[in-house]
Amino acid sequence: MRESGNFSERVEIMNHRSYGKLGYEVSSLGLGCMRLPRIPDGKGGMTVDLEKAFELIRYAADHGINYFDTAFGYHNQTSESVLGEALEGRREQVKIATKQPFNVMKTQGDIRRNLENTLKKLRTDYIDVYLIHNIQAGTWEEIKRRKVFEEYEKFREEGLIKAIGFSYHGGYEVFSDVLKTYDWDMCQVQQNLLDVDKEVTEKGIALAGEKGTALVIMEPLRGGGLVHTPASVKEVYDGAPVKRSPAEWAFRHLLNYPQVSCILSGMTTLEQLKDNIELFSKPDAVPGCLTDGEKEVLARAKKAYESIVTVPCTGCEYCLPCPQGVNIPGVFSRYNDGNMFGAFDQPKRSYMFLGRSGADASHCVACGACEAKCPQHIKIIDQLKVAHKALEGWVE
């Protein structure tokens, strides 16, 4: 690859994929702007390291990545501004996707005002893909009642946005209903080798393909966790006939699906970015890249990861609702992820958001109602204390 700071002179080696029914192609690797490099802000919090973030974003644009994903709330509502400044002079060569969460659409007027503010932050006259952020089972009916789609359609008619999409974390049933209710241009879902039978699932991936909806993947490495290999997982990969890094194994699980348009990675360092560009530029990093034997390797790695889980919570939710609002399965899921990967940064960050919604373990009053209903007979009160201690302390 020839190094160049000039976009028009770069050597294009990145693999590209069709972006659903919209008729254009995007880089198979996209840059997610939720985990840009950060530094202390001097006030007890953290802020984006602009120098390193600009370097990261511009290097990506100059070396084959043409798809950038951000959102209204990322980095305390500054991610869009950082991306807009970094891409100035490169706007026509890239696709920008950003999202507006339903919880900031207090009135119909808010929907437009938020978009106008986002356009200013991104320093652009239009957004390539505008998403309703994080549709959930509890908000889906209200989104339909409020006719948010119709507001987005107005924006598209005015040329402020080019395509309409949604992002989603959750199971197949609600995803299927969302996807079938409206003629979406794209959808963005969580998927990785551990969530293949939990979140949207392979059935959901196939459904998106059938509808011609561009499918963008987030959390392909489970917040970076899948780059960590406990001894049992390392043994699986070391015994494989082909040698690959844990990240490459995880990415290839997703590259194998022909329905996938783009895989987002929240890269924080230039080294991570360069490694991933090289991986996604390999000639065989294409749909159908996994043999049956390699799929079996991934199945064994998944089983090895899952065997490490500390709290035997199955997520059945029999313990809910908690009288104090604690999301007991959500706490244990984050704690188990930290133990599974041997790394707690991402679980701590996710737990911070759980706390903001009043659902973390600090609200437990030890009433015992949950323990009486738990079919696994988990000592939930004690385990919540242990989990909270391990997960608290993330600084945004």
PLY file of the C-alpha trace (Angstrom):
ply
format ascii 1.0
element vertex 396
property float x
property float y
property float z
element edge 395
property int vertex1
property int vertex2
end_header
0.00 0.00 0.00
1.37 3.44 -0.92
1.20 5.93 1.95
-0.53 9.17 1.02
-2.37 11.97 2.77
-4.22 12.78 -0.42
-7.48 10.89 -0.75
-7.46 10.97 -4.56
-4.00 9.38 -4.71
-4.55 6.49 -2.33
-4.23 2.90 -3.51
-7.61 1.19 -3.07
-7.28 -2.34 -1.74
-10.24 -2.54 0.63
-12.90 -5.13 -0.24
-16.31 -3.62 -0.98
-19.88 -4.92 -0.70
-23.28 -3.98 -2.02
-25.26 -1.68 0.27
-28.56 -3.48 -0.02
-31.04 -2.18 -2.59
-29.53 1.32 -2.69
-27.28 0.47 -5.62
-23.86 1.45 -4.36
-20.97 -0.28 -2.63
-19.26 0.46 0.68
-16.06 -0.77 2.28
-16.61 -4.06 4.08
-14.97 -2.43 7.13
-16.58 0.70 8.56
-15.25 3.00 11.26
-17.54 3.24 14.28
-17.07 6.51 16.15
-18.28 5.45 19.60
-14.82 4.53 20.86
-12.57 7.32 19.61
-9.34 7.88 21.59
-9.90 9.85 24.80
-7.95 11.93 27.32
-8.90 13.35 30.76
-10.89 16.59 30.48
-9.45 18.10 33.67
-12.86 18.00 35.34
-12.89 14.38 36.43
-14.24 13.10 33.13
-12.94 12.18 29.70
-13.03 13.91 26.34
-12.05 12.97 22.78
-8.34 13.33 22.01
-8.82 15.45 18.91
-5.31 15.07 17.55
-5.42 11.27 17.65
-9.07 11.09 16.57
-8.43 13.26 13.51
-5.41 11.15 12.60
-7.45 7.96 12.96
-10.43 9.14 10.92
-8.35 10.69 8.15
-6.10 7.66 7.87
-9.18 5.48 7.50
-10.59 7.70 4.74
-7.23 7.81 2.96
-6.76 4.02 3.07
-9.95 2.55 1.70
-12.63 2.97 4.39
-15.56 4.93 3.00
-18.23 4.20 5.64
-18.34 6.12 8.94
-20.90 5.59 11.69
-21.66 7.94 14.58
-24.68 9.01 16.68
-26.33 11.90 18.49
-25.11 10.84 21.93
-21.65 9.35 21.37
-18.87 10.93 23.46
-21.26 13.23 25.31
-22.76 14.46 22.03
-19.38 15.45 20.53
-18.67 12.52 18.19
-20.58 14.03 15.27
-18.63 17.28 15.54
-15.30 15.44 15.64
-16.21 13.36 12.59
-17.46 16.40 10.67
-14.27 18.35 11.22
-12.05 15.36 10.48
-13.77 14.63 7.15
-13.83 18.19 5.86
-12.55 18.10 2.29
-13.35 14.38 2.02
-17.16 14.50 2.32
-18.03 13.47 -1.22
-15.79 10.40 -1.05
-17.43 8.87 2.04
-20.79 7.71 3.36
-21.86 9.00 6.77
-24.45 7.23 8.92
-25.71 8.76 12.15
-28.59 8.13 14.53
-31.20 9.99 16.55
-32.44 8.14 19.66
-36.16 8.07 20.30
-35.71 9.37 23.85
-34.68 12.82 22.55
-37.71 13.06 20.23
-39.89 14.67 22.90
-42.02 16.46 20.30
-42.32 16.19 16.53
-40.46 19.50 16.31
-37.55 18.01 18.26
-37.00 15.43 15.53
-36.25 18.16 12.98
-34.28 20.35 15.38
-32.05 17.44 16.36
-31.39 16.65 12.70
-30.56 20.28 11.90
-28.12 20.37 14.82
-26.53 17.13 13.63
-26.07 18.54 10.11
-24.24 21.53 11.58
-22.01 19.29 13.68
-21.16 17.10 10.71
-20.51 20.17 8.51
-22.63 18.73 5.74
-25.84 19.47 3.84
-27.02 15.87 3.92
-26.61 12.56 5.73
-26.26 9.38 3.69
-28.08 7.15 6.20
-30.18 8.45 9.11
-31.21 5.92 11.74
-33.76 5.70 14.53
-31.32 4.73 17.24
-31.71 1.62 19.37
-35.30 0.60 18.71
-36.48 -1.59 21.59
-39.53 -3.70 22.29
-40.71 -1.13 24.85
-40.53 1.83 22.44
-41.51 0.23 19.14
-45.27 0.78 19.46
-44.76 4.43 20.40
-42.41 4.98 17.46
-45.13 3.72 15.18
-47.82 5.81 16.87
-45.67 8.96 16.60
-45.11 8.26 12.88
-41.39 8.90 13.13
-40.97 7.26 9.72
-43.09 10.01 8.16
-40.86 12.69 9.68
-37.81 10.96 8.26
-39.52 10.70 4.87
-39.96 14.49 4.86
-36.23 14.87 5.46
-35.51 12.53 2.58
-37.82 14.44 0.24
-36.00 17.66 1.17
-32.61 16.08 0.45
-31.44 16.35 4.07
-31.02 12.57 4.28
-30.56 9.97 1.56
-31.70 6.77 3.30
-33.70 5.67 6.36
-32.58 2.97 8.78
-32.68 1.76 12.37
-30.31 0.23 14.91
-31.32 -2.63 17.16
-30.02 -4.76 20.03
-32.24 -7.69 20.78
-33.90 -10.88 19.65
-35.40 -12.00 16.38
-39.11 -11.61 17.13
-39.15 -7.82 17.56
-36.51 -7.37 14.85
-38.69 -9.27 12.41
-41.70 -7.08 13.23
-39.70 -3.87 12.83
-38.18 -4.98 9.54
-41.53 -6.05 8.08
-43.49 -2.98 9.22
-41.65 -0.42 7.08
-39.63 -0.43 3.86
-36.27 0.31 5.50
-33.18 1.11 3.44
-30.87 -0.36 6.06
-30.70 -1.92 9.50
-27.85 -2.06 11.99
-27.70 -4.95 14.44
-25.44 -6.49 17.06
-23.93 -9.76 15.90
-20.76 -11.72 16.62
-19.68 -15.31 17.11
-21.11 -15.36 20.66
-24.44 -13.76 19.79
-25.16 -15.86 16.71
-27.97 -17.71 18.47
-29.07 -14.95 20.85
-29.56 -11.57 19.21
-30.98 -11.14 15.71
-29.68 -14.65 14.77
-28.95 -16.14 11.36
-32.69 -16.15 10.62
-32.73 -12.36 10.97
-29.67 -11.97 8.77
-31.41 -14.00 6.08
-34.59 -11.90 6.40
-32.68 -8.66 5.84
-31.11 -10.19 2.74
-34.49 -11.29 1.39
-35.87 -7.76 1.74
-32.82 -6.17 0.13
-32.19 -4.16 3.29
-28.56 -3.13 3.76
-27.28 -4.96 6.85
-24.60 -3.29 8.97
-23.04 -5.16 11.89
-22.06 -3.55 15.18
-20.20 -5.11 18.12
-18.42 -7.70 15.92
-15.82 -8.16 18.68
-18.27 -7.80 21.60
-16.83 -4.44 22.62
-13.30 -5.70 22.00
-13.77 -8.70 24.27
-13.24 -11.28 21.53
-9.63 -10.22 21.03
-8.95 -11.67 24.48
-8.38 -15.42 24.57
-8.51 -17.25 27.90
-6.46 -20.45 27.93
-9.35 -22.67 26.83
-10.12 -20.46 23.81
-6.46 -20.06 22.89
-6.14 -23.83 22.85
-8.96 -24.03 20.28
-7.40 -21.45 17.99
-3.89 -22.86 18.38
-5.18 -26.26 17.30
-6.84 -24.94 14.14
-5.30 -25.96 10.79
-5.04 -22.30 9.75
-3.43 -19.69 12.02
-5.32 -16.45 12.55
-5.59 -13.81 15.26
-8.67 -13.94 17.52
-9.91 -10.73 15.86
-9.62 -12.25 12.41
-11.53 -15.35 13.45
-14.31 -13.14 14.85
-14.45 -10.90 11.78
-14.50 -13.86 9.38
-17.54 -15.25 11.18
-19.37 -12.17 9.87
-17.59 -11.76 6.54
-18.86 -15.23 5.66
-22.47 -13.94 5.37
-23.29 -12.57 1.89
-26.16 -10.50 3.35
-23.76 -8.34 5.41
-23.00 -4.98 3.77
-20.54 -3.53 6.27
-18.93 -4.49 9.58
-18.31 -1.63 12.00
-15.32 -1.62 14.29
-14.84 0.97 17.02
-11.10 1.26 16.59
-9.31 3.42 19.18
-5.69 3.29 18.02
-3.93 3.67 14.69
-2.39 0.23 15.18
-5.85 -1.37 15.47
-6.98 0.49 12.37
-3.99 -0.58 10.28
-4.36 -4.21 11.38
-8.04 -4.25 10.46
-7.52 -2.56 7.09
-4.99 -5.26 6.25
-7.37 -8.01 7.37
-10.37 -6.67 5.43
-8.24 -6.16 2.34
-7.29 -9.83 2.00
-8.55 -11.33 -1.27
-10.31 -14.15 0.56
-12.06 -11.91 3.16
-15.30 -12.29 1.23
-18.68 -14.05 1.58
-18.26 -17.80 1.90
-14.75 -17.41 3.32
-15.21 -20.13 5.98
-14.88 -23.84 5.35
-16.98 -26.32 7.34
-13.88 -27.09 9.39
-13.34 -23.44 10.22
-16.98 -23.05 11.24
-16.40 -25.94 13.64
-13.37 -24.11 15.08
-15.57 -21.09 15.77
-18.25 -23.28 17.36
-15.64 -24.77 19.71
-14.28 -21.31 20.54
-17.81 -20.13 21.38
-18.34 -23.11 23.65
-14.99 -22.45 25.36
-15.86 -18.81 26.02
-19.27 -19.68 27.40
-17.83 -22.29 29.76
-16.05 -19.50 31.65
-19.25 -17.74 32.78
-19.15 -17.21 36.56
-22.78 -16.59 37.55
-25.05 -19.35 36.18
-27.72 -16.89 35.07
-29.62 -18.07 31.99
-31.39 -14.75 31.38
-34.82 -16.35 31.92
-35.98 -13.15 33.73
-38.07 -15.05 36.28
-36.47 -12.72 38.86
-38.09 -9.70 37.22
-39.58 -7.26 37.80
-37.36 -6.25 40.70
-39.30 -4.00 43.13
-36.37 -1.55 43.01
-35.93 -1.68 39.24
-32.63 -3.57 39.19
-32.02 -5.30 35.86
-30.67 -8.44 37.48
-29.95 -10.45 34.29
-28.38 -7.33 32.75
-26.00 -6.93 35.69
-24.96 -10.57 35.58
-24.55 -10.51 31.79
-22.05 -7.65 32.02
-20.21 -9.25 34.93
-19.99 -12.55 33.10
-18.65 -10.83 29.98
-15.87 -9.27 32.03
-14.90 -12.65 33.45
-15.29 -14.42 30.12
-12.90 -12.08 28.33
-10.64 -11.28 31.26
-11.25 -7.58 30.52
-13.80 -5.28 32.17
-13.50 -1.99 30.24
-16.45 -2.54 27.92
-18.67 -4.21 30.56
-17.96 -1.27 32.88
-18.92 1.21 30.19
-22.14 -0.66 29.47
-22.86 -0.88 33.20
-22.53 2.90 33.46
-25.48 3.24 31.07
-27.43 0.70 33.12
-26.81 2.90 36.14
-28.03 6.01 34.34
-31.35 4.28 33.81
-31.58 3.40 37.52
-31.20 -0.32 36.92
-27.76 -1.12 38.34
-27.10 -3.23 41.45
-26.63 -0.21 43.72
-30.43 -0.05 44.04
-30.71 -3.54 45.52
-32.21 -3.47 49.07
-31.74 -7.21 49.68
-35.49 -7.89 49.90
-34.96 -11.42 48.58
-37.95 -11.45 46.21
-35.70 -12.44 43.31
-34.03 -15.36 45.06
-37.37 -17.00 45.80
-38.14 -17.05 42.06
-34.75 -18.02 40.61
-34.89 -21.52 39.03
-31.07 -21.70 39.14
-31.10 -21.04 42.92
-28.50 -18.28 42.54
-27.62 -16.33 45.67
-28.60 -13.19 43.80
-28.17 -10.68 46.65
-24.57 -11.69 47.30
-23.72 -12.02 43.62
-25.12 -8.56 42.84
-22.75 -7.07 45.42
-19.78 -8.85 43.85
-20.82 -7.83 40.34
-21.39 -4.20 41.30
-17.96 -3.94 42.89
-16.33 -5.33 39.74
-18.31 -3.15 37.33
-18.53 0.27 38.98
-16.12 3.12 38.34
-16.26 3.84 34.61
-15.59 7.51 33.80
-17.29 8.89 30.69
0 1
1 2
2 3
3 4
4 5
5 6
6 7
7 8
8 9
9 10
10 11
11 12
12 13
13 14
14 15
15 16
16 17
17 18
18 19
19 20
20 21
21 22
22 23
23 24
24 25
25 26
26 27
27 28
28 29
29 30
30 31
31 32
32 33
33 34
34 35
35 36
36 37
37 38
38 39
39 40
40 41
41 42
42 43
43 44
44 45
45 46
46 47
47 48
48 49
49 50
50 51
51 52
52 53
53 54
54 55
55 56
56 57
57 58
58 59
59 60
60 61
61 62
62 63
63 64
64 65
65 66
66 67
67 68
68 69
69 70
70 71
71 72
72 73
73 74
74 75
75 76
76 77
77 78
78 79
79 80
80 81
81 82
82 83
83 84
84 85
85 86
86 87
87 88
88 89
89 90
90 91
91 92
92 93
93 94
94 95
95 96
96 97
97 98
98 99
99 100
100 101
101 102
102 103
103 104
104 105
105 106
106 107
107 108
108 109
109 110
110 111
111 112
112 113
113 114
114 115
115 116
116 117
117 118
118 119
119 120
120 121
121 122
122 123
123 124
124 125
125 126
126 127
127 128
128 129
129 130
130 131
131 132
132 133
133 134
134 135
135 136
136 137
137 138
138 139
139 140
140 141
141 142
142 143
143 144
144 145
145 146
146 147
147 148
148 149
149 150
150 151
151 152
152 153
153 154
154 155
155 156
156 157
157 158
158 159
159 160
160 161
161 162
162 163
163 164
164 165
165 166
166 167
167 168
168 169
169 170
170 171
171 172
172 173
173 174
174 175
175 176
176 177
177 178
178 179
179 180
180 181
181 182
182 183
183 184
184 185
185 186
186 187
187 188
188 189
189 190
190 191
191 192
192 193
193 194
194 195
195 196
196 197
197 198
198 199
199 200
200 201
201 202
202 203
203 204
204 205
205 206
206 207
207 208
208 209
209 210
210 211
211 212
212 213
213 214
214 215
215 216
216 217
217 218
218 219
219 220
220 221
221 222
222 223
223 224
224 225
225 226
226 227
227 228
228 229
229 230
230 231
231 232
232 233
233 234
234 235
235 236
236 237
237 238
238 239
239 240
240 241
241 242
242 243
243 244
244 245
245 246
246 247
247 248
248 249
249 250
250 251
251 252
252 253
253 254
254 255
255 256
256 257
257 258
258 259
259 260
260 261
261 262
262 263
263 264
264 265
265 266
266 267
267 268
268 269
269 270
270 271
271 272
272 273
273 274
274 275
275 276
276 277
277 278
278 279
279 280
280 281
281 282
282 283
283 284
284 285
285 286
286 287
287 288
288 289
289 290
290 291
291 292
292 293
293 294
294 295
295 296
296 297
297 298
298 299
299 300
300 301
301 302
302 303
303 304
304 305
305 306
306 307
307 308
308 309
309 310
310 311
311 312
312 313
313 314
314 315
315 316
316 317
317 318
318 319
319 320
320 321
321 322
322 323
323 324
324 325
325 326
326 327
327 328
328 329
329 330
330 331
331 332
332 333
333 334
334 335
335 336
336 337
337 338
338 339
339 340
340 341
341 342
342 343
343 344
344 345
345 346
346 347
347 348
348 349
349 350
350 351
351 352
352 353
353 354
354 355
355 356
356 357
357 358
358 359
359 360
360 361
361 362
362 363
363 364
364 365
365 366
366 367
367 368
368 369
369 370
370 371
371 372
372 373
373 374
374 375
375 376
376 377
377 378
378 379
379 380
380 381
381 382
382 383
383 384
384 385
385 386
386 387
387 388
388 389
389 390
390 391
391 392
392 393
393 394
394 395
